[in-house]
């Protein structure tokens, strides 16, 4: 019976950790998109900010992708998509 309780306890911790990681990535993507829709922001600035937030939160090997690829043509409040993998 005791091994089952330990299994449930550690499983719960692992699931909570995974959910926290997912929420952290979502928040970082949100912050990057918020920076991108301001207009006059370079695409690389958005990527650098997201990478900085990933590093600050202890996430390694995160990949940031941003669309559109050319920020010179977008204006303030044009759609910007940021995804973290």
ABEGO torsion letter per residue (X at the ends): XAAAAAAAAAAAAAAAAAAAAAAAAAAAAAAAAAAAAAEGBBAAAAAAAAAAAAAAAGBBGBBBBBOBABAAABBBGBBBBBBBX
